[in-house]
């Protein structure tokens, strides 16, 4: 089941987290890190960010947040 929150969309089945930053059609994307793509329009402006295998890709980051909040 997909969940949507204004400009953030998570597709649990595909495990993809997408963030829309600006309206427009995606012309191309650039992989800035493994499983992290920046979507660009015709002008080369960033219009979105897509994280593939989101639960796996974000796990180290989320674990760090848990440790920080526990020690605060």
C-alpha positions as CSV (number, residue, x, y, z in Angstrom):
1,X,0.0,0.0,0.0
2,X,1.3,3.4,-0.9
3,X,1.3,6.3,1.5
4,X,1.3,9.9,0.5
5,X,2.0,13.1,2.5
6,X,1.8,16.2,0.3
7,X,5.2,16.1,-1.4
8,X,6.4,12.8,0.1
9,X,5.3,9.5,-1.3
10,X,6.3,6.0,0.0
11,X,5.4,2.9,-1.9
12,X,5.9,0.1,0.6
13,X,5.5,-2.7,-2.0
14,X,8.3,-1.3,-4.2
15,X,10.2,0.1,-1.1
16,X,10.6,3.5,-2.8
17,X,10.5,6.9,-1.1
18,X,10.0,9.8,-3.4
19,X,10.0,13.5,-2.5
20,X,8.6,16.1,-5.0
21,X,10.3,19.4,-4.6
22,X,8.9,21.2,-7.6
23,X,6.2,20.5,-10.2
24,X,7.3,19.5,-13.6
25,X,8.2,16.6,-15.9
26,X,11.3,14.6,-15.1
27,X,13.7,14.8,-18.1
28,X,16.6,12.8,-16.5
29,X,18.0,11.7,-13.2
30,X,21.4,11.6,-11.6
31,X,22.4,8.9,-9.1
32,X,24.2,10.9,-6.3
33,X,24.7,7.8,-4.0
34,X,23.8,4.2,-4.3
35,X,20.0,4.0,-4.5
36,X,19.6,7.8,-4.3
37,X,18.5,9.6,-7.4
38,X,18.0,13.3,-8.0
39,X,15.3,14.0,-10.6
40,X,15.9,16.9,-13.0
41,X,13.6,18.8,-15.4
42,X,14.6,20.0,-18.9
43,X,16.4,23.1,-17.5
44,X,18.4,20.9,-15.1
45,X,16.6,22.1,-12.0
46,X,16.1,19.6,-9.2
47,X,12.4,18.6,-9.1
48,X,12.6,15.6,-6.8
49,X,14.6,13.0,-4.9
50,X,14.0,9.2,-5.1
51,X,15.3,6.7,-2.7
52,X,15.3,3.1,-3.9
53,X,15.3,0.2,-1.4
54,X,14.4,2.9,1.1
55,X,14.1,0.8,4.2
56,X,17.6,-0.7,3.6
57,X,19.2,2.6,2.3
58,X,17.9,4.7,5.2
59,X,18.5,2.1,8.0
60,X,21.9,3.4,9.1
61,X,20.6,7.0,9.1
62,X,17.5,6.1,11.1
63,X,19.5,4.1,13.6
64,X,21.7,7.1,14.1
65,X,18.6,9.3,14.8
66,X,17.4,6.8,17.4
67,X,20.7,6.8,19.2
68,X,20.9,10.6,19.2
69,X,17.4,11.0,20.6
70,X,18.0,8.3,23.3
71,X,21.1,10.1,24.5
72,X,19.5,13.6,24.5
